[in-house]
Amino acid sequence: MPKIVIIAGCICAEKTTLRKEKYFKGFVNIDASDIFLDLCKGEFLDFPSIHEIELENIGSQIANEAINNKANIAIEIIGDNMEILLSLIKNIKSIGYEVK
């Protein structure tokens, strides 16, 4: 059974550090800030700025490919809305993923 790891916490809580240290190998990492930095190519822009639509499209494409391939996934979220988090977990379980 494929796994999805959801790392939740407040801003500057070391979510990215944990994700990259523990869940980089063997997981598809889906992270808006990583995609944003790739799109900016060194240019300083406010997040999400002019790349908002591209962020949504690229993130969705990465997620869809990972799910279609039943790959393990690692994501990070703020997690400040329990209703959204529980809905996300329910939907992920419904497509055959183990949630951690």
Summary of the structure (lengths in Angstrom):
residues: 100
radius of gyration: 13.9
end to end distance: 12.2
largest distance: 40.5
contacts: 244
relative contact order: 0.28
helix: 50%
strand: 16%
